[in-house]
Amino acid sequence: MRMASGVPDTLLGVDERDEFPARPRLKEQGGLHALDVWRSSHACIYCRLNTQSRRETDMLDRTNTSQRVDVLIVGAGLSGIGAAYHLQDKCPQKSFAIVEARDNLGGTWDLFRYPGIRSDSDMYTLGYAFRPWVEDKSIAEGPRILNYLRETAAEYGIDKHIQFNTRVTSASWSSAESQWTVQMEHGGARVTMTCKFLFMCSGYYNYEDGYSPAFAGAENFKGQMIHPQKWTPDIDYKNKRVVVIGSGATAVTLVPEMAKDAAHVTMLQRSPTYVVSRPGDDPFAKFLRKISPKLAWHVTRWRNVLFSMYFFRLCRRNPDRAKRMILGAAKHALPEGYVETHFTPRYNPWEQRLCLVPDGDLFAAINSGKASVVTKAIDTFTAGGIRLTDGSELPADIIVTATGLNLQVLGGIEMTVDGKSVDFSKALNYKGMMYSDIPNMASIFGYVNASWTLRSDLTSEYVCRLLNYMDAHGFTQCTPHADSSVTAQPWVDFSSGYLTRSEAMMPKQGSKDPWKLTQNYARDIVSLRYGKVDDGVMVYR
């Protein structure tokens, strides 16, 4: 059995017959849960392995300016760690490396440090299928998720394949050599790596800067102004007046958390968003775990998948009914008239992402008087706050601009194929992962309407199937090619601001399969896990 933590089986209560090896049962040990002991021990070994890994890779980079692997994974976040697991499991004959621009793994969950950072998907579907989430929290805080990723990387030896502080700047494909040449920067030096297959797991937004619109008079504000993407631990909001600009997932997370210590927090929004409450703990899953952890994970995961698919379908087919359900629940939780003014959007449910608030924490903060919502347009910033277009003013010591992300295609790297620059805005997306006329390259982009990892895992599985198929038939190149019958369409059918702002630069989806992006997990299981790899669209050489 696989045991990376070094913790004795007798302490963890692990049996070789357990479906989930190296995972603890919740058995009391001297006043502590075995899970806590296991997590602490795992964190220690993670630090040792990670430090050793960094020393080894740093030494490798100083002595070798050119390296070669079968598969190069770019990004050591949720997607990259999952991709590495699937490669080890399904393509053990393949060598691989992971390069990460930051100094730590975790991606989004290491980057964002603002108060209350948490998942907006349940962990039974956001967690990996190969390493199920076993904690009670269904909607988990960011540090717990980051710890889960660190433990996963350590348990499967993935962290030893990561080269940190290594930023990819360009990638060029040579059909004559059937390989990518990837240029990177590491410690001020240029590093070159060649690979047969390039697997981009670098996310979909710019890690350096979030979206910050130009606010009139912002230079006049005398207080502190912060974008959540730039949050630092020294920001002190205790007993201060805070205005959070925005109405998306980040804003509804920040407001109730900051309201615990701030004098008052105002969420200032130009227009409302649909907000739904969901229990932070899943009592159904907790009950089933007492019977069987295996049963609890499978049943809870598929219950959540099927319900999210049902509700998304309901929103698209019967939006009026879905709207009544969402607003009716909010009206039960908020003062009379509040929902009509501040939580009734102009668009239909799931035309943009819904915002999730665990245990109704945002509603509770509003009811307590510690937080409030203002739905008005900004006229200008002033020395002491924000003046609105109706002439009223919101006083503020701190303004948090939770105004969204800047999307970025494949980490912003420059890419060429046989000397020709790639314009991704003109490329068609194949099966949600590869691109028309670009050989031996895939990327991960999760679902817009469900947990990211559901599609991430399926994508990694398909890439492994593809690599094994090529090996079995002696191919060295695979290139999706669209014929003239396929017409380009917008890449996603959503109207969220961060998506529409970036639509022009993003790849497109096609008018028919396999170029169509379904946002449907069940259909993708059939297509990606069981569908033909040689589908008449992929060209092999």
C-alpha positions as CSV (number, residue, x, y, z in Angstrom):
1,M,0.0,0.0,0.0
2,R,1.1,3.6,-0.6
3,M,2.3,5.3,2.5
4,A,4.2,8.6,2.1
5,S,3.6,10.1,5.5
6,G,5.7,7.6,7.5
7,V,2.9,7.5,10.1
8,P,2.4,3.9,11.4
9,D,-0.7,2.2,10.1
10,T,-1.7,1.3,13.7
11,L,-1.9,5.0,14.6
12,L,-4.0,5.9,11.6
13,G,-6.3,3.0,11.8
14,V,-5.6,2.1,8.2
15,D,-6.4,-1.3,6.7
16,E,-4.8,-2.5,3.5
17,R,-8.4,-3.4,2.3
18,D,-9.4,0.3,2.6
19,E,-10.3,1.8,-0.7
20,F,-8.5,5.0,0.0
21,P,-5.0,4.0,1.1
22,A,-2.9,6.2,3.4
23,R,-6.1,8.0,4.5
24,P,-7.1,7.9,8.2
25,R,-10.2,6.8,9.8
26,L,-11.5,9.4,12.4
27,K,-10.3,7.5,15.4
28,E,-9.5,9.2,18.7
29,Q,-5.9,9.1,19.8
30,G,-5.2,10.6,23.2
31,G,-7.7,13.4,22.7
32,L,-6.8,14.1,19.1
33,H,-8.4,12.9,16.0
34,A,-6.1,10.6,13.9
35,L,-6.9,12.9,11.0
36,D,-5.3,15.8,12.9
37,V,-2.2,13.7,13.6
38,W,-2.0,12.5,10.1
39,R,-2.4,16.1,8.7
40,S,0.3,17.4,11.0
41,S,2.7,14.6,10.1
42,H,2.0,15.0,6.5
43,A,2.6,18.7,6.6
44,C,6.0,18.0,8.2
45,I,7.1,15.5,5.6
46,Y,5.8,17.8,2.9
47,C,8.1,20.5,4.1
48,R,11.1,18.1,4.1
49,L,10.4,16.7,0.7
50,N,9.6,20.0,-0.8
51,T,12.8,21.6,0.6
52,Q,14.8,18.7,-0.7
53,S,13.0,18.9,-4.0
54,R,13.7,22.5,-4.5
55,R,17.4,22.0,-3.7
56,E,17.6,19.2,-6.2
57,T,15.9,21.1,-9.0
58,D,17.9,24.3,-8.3
59,M,21.1,22.2,-8.6
60,L,19.8,20.7,-11.8
61,D,19.1,24.1,-13.3
62,R,22.5,25.4,-12.4
63,T,24.3,22.5,-14.1
64,N,22.0,21.9,-17.1
65,T,20.6,24.7,-19.2
66,S,18.8,22.2,-21.4
67,Q,16.6,19.3,-20.2
68,R,14.3,16.8,-22.0
69,V,11.1,15.1,-20.8
70,D,8.3,13.3,-22.5
71,V,5.6,15.6,-20.9
72,L,6.1,19.0,-19.5
73,I,3.3,20.2,-17.2
74,V,3.2,24.0,-16.8
75,G,1.6,25.0,-13.4
76,A,1.6,23.3,-10.0
77,G,-1.9,24.1,-8.9
78,L,-5.0,22.0,-8.6
79,S,-4.8,21.1,-12.3
80,G,-1.1,20.4,-12.5
81,I,-1.0,18.2,-9.5
82,G,-3.9,16.2,-10.8
83,A,-2.3,15.9,-14.3
84,A,0.9,14.6,-12.7
85,Y,-1.0,12.0,-10.7
86,H,-2.8,10.7,-13.8
87,L,0.5,10.5,-15.8
88,Q,2.2,8.5,-13.1
89,D,-0.8,6.2,-12.8
90,K,-1.7,5.7,-16.4
91,C,1.5,6.4,-18.3
92,P,4.2,5.2,-16.0
93,Q,6.6,4.9,-19.0
94,K,6.5,8.7,-19.5
95,S,9.0,11.0,-18.0
96,F,7.6,14.4,-16.9
97,A,8.4,17.6,-15.1
98,I,6.3,20.3,-13.6
99,V,7.4,24.0,-13.8
100,E,5.8,26.5,-11.6
101,A,6.4,30.3,-11.8
102,R,5.7,30.9,-8.1
103,D,7.8,29.6,-5.1
104,N,5.1,27.3,-3.9
105,L,2.5,24.9,-5.2
106,G,-1.3,25.5,-5.0
107,G,-2.0,28.0,-7.7
108,T,-5.1,30.0,-6.8
109,W,-5.1,28.6,-3.3
110,D,-1.6,29.9,-2.6
111,L,-2.1,33.2,-4.5
112,F,-5.2,34.5,-2.8
113,R,-4.8,35.4,0.9
114,Y,-7.8,37.7,1.5
115,P,-10.0,37.2,4.6
116,G,-12.4,34.3,4.3
117,I,-11.0,32.9,1.1
118,R,-12.8,29.6,0.4
119,S,-14.2,27.3,-2.3
120,D,-17.4,28.2,-4.0
121,S,-17.9,24.5,-5.0
122,D,-18.3,21.6,-2.6
123,M,-15.1,19.7,-1.8
124,Y,-16.7,16.3,-2.7
125,T,-16.5,17.4,-6.4
126,L,-13.7,20.0,-6.1
127,G,-11.4,17.3,-4.5
128,Y,-9.7,14.7,-6.6
129,A,-11.5,11.5,-7.5
130,F,-8.3,9.6,-6.8
131,R,-7.9,11.2,-3.3
132,P,-11.3,11.9,-1.8
133,W,-11.9,14.7,0.6
134,V,-12.5,13.3,4.0
135,E,-13.0,16.3,6.2
136,D,-16.3,17.4,7.6
137,K,-16.3,20.8,5.8
138,S,-18.0,20.6,2.5
139,I,-17.3,24.3,1.7
140,A,-13.7,24.6,2.7
141,E,-11.5,27.5,3.6
142,G,-8.5,28.3,1.3
143,P,-5.8,27.2,3.8
144,R,-7.5,23.8,4.2
145,I,-7.6,23.4,0.4
146,L,-4.0,24.4,0.1
147,N,-3.0,21.9,2.7
148,Y,-5.0,19.2,0.9
149,L,-3.0,20.0,-2.3
150,R,0.3,19.9,-0.4
151,E,-0.6,16.5,1.2
152,T,-1.6,15.1,-2.2
153,A,1.6,16.2,-3.9
154,A,3.7,14.7,-1.0
155,E,1.7,11.5,-0.8
156,Y,2.2,10.6,-4.5
157,G,5.8,12.0,-4.8
158,I,4.6,14.7,-7.2
159,D,6.4,17.5,-5.4
160,K,9.7,15.9,-6.3
161,H,9.0,16.7,-10.0
162,I,8.3,20.4,-9.5
163,Q,10.8,23.1,-10.4
164,F,9.7,26.3,-8.6
165,N,10.4,29.9,-9.6
166,T,10.5,28.8,-13.2
167,R,8.5,31.0,-15.5
168,V,7.7,29.8,-19.1
169,T,8.1,32.6,-21.6
170,S,7.7,30.9,-24.9
171,A,7.1,27.5,-26.6
172,S,7.9,26.6,-30.2
173,W,6.9,23.4,-32.0
174,S,8.9,21.7,-34.6
175,S,7.1,19.2,-36.8
176,A,10.5,17.9,-38.2
177,E,11.6,17.0,-34.6
178,S,8.2,16.2,-33.2
179,Q,8.9,18.2,-30.1
180,W,8.3,21.5,-28.2
181,T,11.2,23.7,-27.3
182,V,10.2,25.7,-24.2
183,Q,12.1,28.8,-23.0
184,M,12.0,29.6,-19.3
185,E,13.4,32.0,-16.8
186,H,14.7,30.6,-13.5
187,G,16.8,32.6,-11.0
188,G,17.7,35.2,-13.6
189,A,19.0,32.6,-16.0
190,R,17.4,31.3,-19.2
191,V,16.6,27.6,-19.2
192,T,15.5,25.5,-22.1
193,M,13.5,22.3,-22.0
194,T,12.3,20.1,-24.8
195,C,9.2,17.8,-24.6
196,K,7.2,15.6,-26.8
197,F,3.9,16.8,-25.3
198,L,3.1,20.2,-23.6
199,F,0.4,20.1,-20.9
200,M,-0.7,23.6,-19.9
201,C,-2.1,23.7,-16.4
202,S,-1.4,27.4,-15.7
203,G,-5.0,28.6,-15.1
204,Y,-7.0,31.1,-17.0
205,Y,-6.2,34.5,-15.4
206,N,-3.3,36.8,-14.9
207,Y,-1.6,36.1,-11.6
208,E,0.2,39.4,-11.5
209,D,-2.7,41.8,-11.6
210,G,-6.5,41.6,-11.1
211,Y,-9.0,43.7,-13.0
212,S,-9.1,47.2,-11.7
213,P,-11.4,49.7,-13.6
214,A,-10.4,53.3,-13.7
215,F,-12.4,55.0,-10.9
216,A,-12.8,58.8,-11.2
217,G,-11.0,60.6,-8.3
218,A,-9.2,57.5,-7.0
219,E,-6.1,59.5,-6.5
220,N,-8.0,61.7,-4.0
221,F,-8.8,59.0,-1.6
222,K,-6.7,59.3,1.6
223,G,-7.4,55.8,3.0
224,Q,-6.1,52.4,1.9
225,M,-7.3,50.9,-1.4
226,I,-6.6,47.2,-2.1
227,H,-7.4,44.6,-4.8
228,P,-8.0,41.2,-3.1
229,Q,-5.4,39.6,-5.4
230,K,-2.8,41.8,-3.8
231,W,-3.9,41.2,-0.2
232,T,-1.1,41.0,2.4
233,P,-1.2,39.9,6.1
234,D,-0.4,43.3,7.4
235,I,-3.6,44.9,6.3
236,D,-5.5,46.0,9.5
237,Y,-9.2,46.6,9.2
238,K,-10.2,46.2,12.8
239,N,-12.7,48.8,13.9
240,K,-12.4,50.5,10.5
241,R,-15.1,51.5,7.9
242,V,-14.7,49.3,4.9
243,V,-16.3,49.5,1.4
244,V,-16.1,46.4,-0.8
245,I,-16.7,47.3,-4.4
246,G,-18.2,44.3,-6.3
247,S,-20.9,41.7,-6.1
248,G,-19.2,38.5,-7.2
249,A,-17.8,35.5,-5.3
250,T,-14.9,37.5,-3.8
251,A,-17.1,40.3,-2.5
252,V,-19.7,38.0,-0.9
253,T,-16.8,36.1,0.8
254,L,-15.0,39.2,2.1
255,V,-18.0,41.1,3.5
256,P,-19.1,38.6,6.2
257,E,-15.5,37.8,7.2
258,M,-14.4,41.4,7.5
259,A,-17.6,42.3,9.3
260,K,-16.5,40.2,12.3
261,D,-13.8,42.8,13.2
262,A,-14.5,46.0,11.1
263,A,-16.6,48.8,12.4
264,H,-18.9,48.3,9.4
265,V,-18.6,46.8,5.9
266,T,-20.6,48.0,3.0
267,M,-20.8,46.0,-0.2
268,L,-21.2,48.5,-3.0
269,Q,-22.5,47.0,-6.2
270,R,-23.6,48.5,-9.5
271,S,-26.1,45.7,-10.0
272,P,-27.1,42.6,-8.0
273,T,-26.0,39.0,-8.3
274,Y,-27.9,35.8,-7.4
275,V,-26.8,34.6,-4.0
276,V,-27.7,31.2,-2.6
277,S,-27.0,29.7,0.8
278,R,-25.7,26.2,1.4
279,P,-24.6,24.4,4.6
280,G,-20.8,24.6,5.2
281,D,-20.9,21.1,6.6
282,D,-22.8,18.3,4.8
283,P,-24.8,16.4,7.4
284,F,-25.9,13.8,4.9
285,A,-22.2,13.0,4.1
286,K,-21.3,13.0,7.8
287,F,-24.1,10.5,8.5
288,L,-23.0,8.2,5.7
289,R,-19.4,8.2,6.7
290,K,-20.4,6.5,10.0
291,I,-21.7,3.7,7.9
292,S,-19.0,3.6,5.2
293,P,-16.5,6.2,4.1
294,K,-16.5,4.6,0.6
295,L,-20.3,4.8,0.4
296,A,-20.3,8.4,1.7
297,W,-17.9,9.7,-0.8
298,H,-19.5,8.0,-3.9
299,V,-23.0,8.9,-2.9
300,T,-22.3,12.4,-1.9
301,R,-20.2,13.2,-4.9
302,W,-22.8,11.9,-7.4
303,R,-25.7,13.5,-5.5
304,N,-23.9,16.9,-5.8
305,V,-23.0,16.3,-9.4
306,L,-26.5,15.3,-10.4
307,F,-28.2,18.1,-8.5
308,S,-25.9,20.8,-10.0
309,M,-26.7,19.4,-13.5
310,Y,-30.4,19.4,-12.8
311,F,-30.5,22.9,-11.4
312,F,-28.4,24.3,-14.2
313,R,-30.8,22.7,-16.7
314,L,-33.7,24.1,-14.8
315,C,-32.2,27.6,-14.9
316,R,-31.8,27.4,-18.7
317,R,-35.1,25.8,-19.5
318,N,-37.4,27.4,-16.8
319,P,-35.6,30.5,-15.6
320,D,-38.7,32.0,-14.0
321,R,-39.2,29.0,-11.7
322,A,-35.5,29.0,-10.8
323,K,-35.6,32.7,-10.1
324,R,-38.5,32.3,-7.8
325,M,-36.7,29.5,-5.9
326,I,-33.5,31.5,-5.4
327,L,-35.2,34.8,-4.5
328,G,-37.7,33.1,-2.2
329,A,-35.0,31.5,-0.1
330,A,-33.2,34.8,0.1
331,K,-36.4,36.6,1.2
332,H,-36.7,34.2,4.2
333,A,-33.2,35.2,5.3
334,L,-33.2,39.0,4.8
335,P,-35.3,42.0,5.9
336,E,-38.4,42.9,4.0
337,G,-37.6,44.7,0.7
338,Y,-33.9,43.9,0.8
339,V,-34.0,41.2,-1.8
340,E,-36.0,43.3,-4.3
341,T,-33.5,46.1,-4.1
342,H,-30.1,44.3,-3.6
343,F,-30.4,40.6,-4.7
344,T,-32.7,40.6,-7.8
345,P,-30.5,40.7,-10.9
346,R,-31.6,41.9,-14.3
347,Y,-30.5,38.6,-16.0
348,N,-31.7,35.0,-15.5
349,P,-30.1,32.5,-13.2
350,W,-26.9,30.9,-14.5
351,E,-26.5,33.4,-17.3
352,Q,-23.7,34.4,-14.9
353,R,-22.3,32.3,-12.1
354,L,-24.3,32.1,-8.9
355,C,-22.6,33.2,-5.7
356,L,-22.5,30.7,-2.8
357,V,-22.6,31.8,0.8
358,P,-22.0,28.9,3.3
359,D,-24.5,28.8,6.2
360,G,-25.9,32.1,5.0
361,D,-23.0,34.0,6.5
362,L,-23.6,37.1,4.3
363,F,-27.2,37.3,5.2
364,A,-26.3,36.9,8.9
365,A,-23.8,39.8,8.7
366,I,-26.5,42.0,7.1
367,N,-29.1,41.1,9.8
368,S,-26.6,41.8,12.5
369,G,-26.1,45.4,11.3
370,K,-22.4,44.8,10.8
371,A,-22.7,44.8,7.0
372,S,-25.0,46.4,4.5
373,V,-25.5,46.4,0.7
374,V,-25.7,49.5,-1.5
375,T,-26.8,49.2,-5.1
376,K,-25.8,52.4,-6.8
377,A,-23.3,53.7,-9.3
378,I,-20.1,55.5,-8.4
379,D,-19.7,59.2,-9.3
380,T,-16.2,59.7,-7.8
381,F,-13.8,58.8,-5.0
382,T,-13.3,61.5,-2.4
383,A,-10.7,62.0,0.3
384,G,-13.0,60.2,2.8
385,G,-14.7,57.6,0.7
386,I,-17.0,57.3,-2.3
387,R,-19.6,59.7,-3.7
388,L,-22.4,58.0,-5.5
389,T,-24.3,59.4,-8.5
390,D,-27.4,60.2,-6.3
391,G,-25.1,62.6,-4.4
392,S,-24.8,60.4,-1.2
393,E,-21.4,59.5,0.1
394,L,-20.1,56.3,1.6
395,P,-17.4,57.0,4.2
396,A,-14.5,54.6,4.2
397,D,-11.1,54.0,5.8
398,I,-10.4,51.1,3.5
399,I,-11.7,50.4,0.0
400,V,-11.4,46.8,-1.4
401,T,-11.9,46.7,-5.2
402,A,-13.3,43.1,-5.6
403,T,-13.8,43.9,-9.3
404,G,-12.7,40.6,-10.9
405,L,-9.9,38.9,-12.8
406,N,-8.0,39.6,-16.0
407,L,-8.2,36.5,-18.1
408,Q,-5.1,35.3,-19.9
409,V,-4.7,32.5,-22.5
410,L,-2.2,29.8,-21.4
411,G,-0.3,31.9,-18.9
412,G,0.4,34.6,-21.6
413,I,3.3,32.6,-23.2
414,E,4.3,33.2,-26.8
415,M,3.7,30.1,-28.9
416,T,4.8,29.2,-32.4
417,V,4.2,26.2,-34.6
418,D,6.9,25.6,-37.2
419,G,8.0,29.2,-37.0
420,K,4.5,30.7,-37.3
421,S,3.0,32.7,-34.3
422,V,-0.1,31.2,-32.8
423,D,-3.2,33.5,-32.5
424,F,-5.4,31.7,-30.0
425,S,-8.3,34.1,-30.8
426,K,-8.6,32.3,-34.2
427,A,-8.2,28.8,-32.8
428,L,-11.0,26.4,-32.2
429,N,-11.1,24.5,-28.9
430,Y,-11.2,20.7,-29.4
431,K,-12.9,18.7,-26.6
432,G,-12.4,21.6,-24.3
433,M,-8.6,20.9,-24.1
434,M,-6.7,21.1,-27.4
435,Y,-6.7,23.6,-30.2
436,S,-7.1,23.4,-34.0
437,D,-3.8,22.9,-35.9
438,I,-1.7,23.0,-32.7
439,P,0.1,19.6,-32.3
440,N,0.8,17.7,-29.1
441,M,-0.5,20.4,-26.7
442,A,-3.4,20.3,-24.3
443,S,-4.6,22.7,-21.6
444,I,-7.0,22.4,-18.7
445,F,-10.0,24.6,-18.3
446,G,-12.7,23.6,-15.8
447,Y,-16.4,23.9,-15.9
448,V,-18.0,27.3,-15.5
449,N,-21.2,25.8,-14.0
450,A,-19.6,23.1,-11.8
451,S,-16.4,22.2,-9.9
452,W,-13.2,22.8,-11.8
453,T,-11.8,19.5,-10.9
454,L,-14.5,17.4,-12.6
455,R,-13.3,18.5,-16.0
456,S,-9.7,18.7,-14.9
457,D,-9.6,15.0,-14.0
458,L,-11.4,14.0,-17.2
459,T,-9.0,16.1,-19.3
460,S,-6.0,14.5,-17.7
461,E,-7.4,11.0,-18.2
462,Y,-8.0,11.8,-21.9
463,V,-4.5,13.1,-22.4
464,C,-3.2,9.8,-20.9
465,R,-5.4,7.8,-23.3
466,L,-4.1,9.9,-26.2
467,L,-0.5,9.4,-25.2
468,N,-0.9,5.6,-24.8
469,Y,-2.8,5.4,-28.2
470,M,0.1,7.2,-29.9
471,D,2.6,4.9,-28.3
472,A,0.6,1.8,-29.3
473,H,0.4,2.8,-32.9
474,G,3.9,4.4,-33.3
475,F,2.7,8.0,-33.7
476,T,4.7,11.0,-32.6
477,Q,2.2,13.8,-33.5
478,C,-1.5,14.4,-32.9
479,T,-3.2,17.5,-34.3
480,P,-6.9,18.4,-34.1
481,H,-8.0,19.8,-37.5
482,A,-11.4,21.4,-38.2
483,D,-12.9,21.3,-41.7
484,S,-14.9,24.0,-43.4
485,S,-18.2,22.8,-42.0
486,V,-17.3,23.9,-38.5
487,T,-18.1,27.6,-37.7
488,A,-16.7,29.5,-34.8
489,Q,-18.8,30.5,-31.9
490,P,-18.1,32.4,-28.6
491,W,-16.1,30.2,-26.3
492,V,-18.7,30.1,-23.4
493,D,-22.4,31.0,-23.2
494,F,-22.1,33.2,-20.2
495,S,-22.4,37.0,-19.7
496,S,-20.2,37.5,-16.7
497,G,-18.1,40.6,-16.9
498,Y,-14.7,38.8,-16.7
499,L,-15.7,36.5,-19.5
500,T,-17.2,39.1,-21.9
501,R,-14.2,41.5,-21.3
502,S,-11.9,38.9,-22.7
503,E,-14.0,37.3,-25.3
504,A,-12.1,38.7,-28.3
505,M,-8.7,37.2,-27.2
506,M,-10.0,33.8,-26.2
507,P,-10.2,30.6,-28.4
508,K,-13.6,29.8,-29.9
509,Q,-15.8,26.8,-29.7
510,G,-17.2,25.2,-32.8
511,S,-20.7,24.7,-34.1
512,K,-20.6,20.9,-33.6
513,D,-18.8,18.1,-31.8
514,P,-16.0,17.6,-30.9
515,W,-15.5,21.4,-31.0
516,K,-18.5,22.2,-28.9
517,L,-18.0,23.0,-25.2
518,T,-20.9,21.3,-23.4
519,Q,-20.5,22.3,-19.7
520,N,-22.0,18.9,-19.0
521,Y,-20.1,16.4,-16.8
522,A,-22.1,13.3,-17.7
523,R,-21.7,13.9,-21.5
524,D,-18.0,14.6,-21.0
525,I,-17.6,11.2,-19.2
526,V,-18.9,9.5,-22.2
527,S,-16.8,11.5,-24.6
528,L,-13.5,11.8,-22.8
529,R,-13.4,8.5,-20.8
530,Y,-15.0,6.2,-23.3
531,G,-15.2,8.0,-26.7
532,K,-12.9,7.1,-29.6
533,V,-9.4,8.7,-29.5
534,D,-9.2,8.2,-33.3
535,D,-12.4,10.2,-34.1
536,G,-11.6,11.3,-37.6
537,V,-10.8,14.8,-36.5
538,M,-7.5,14.2,-34.8
539,V,-4.7,13.8,-37.3
540,Y,-1.9,11.4,-36.3
541,R,1.6,11.2,-37.8
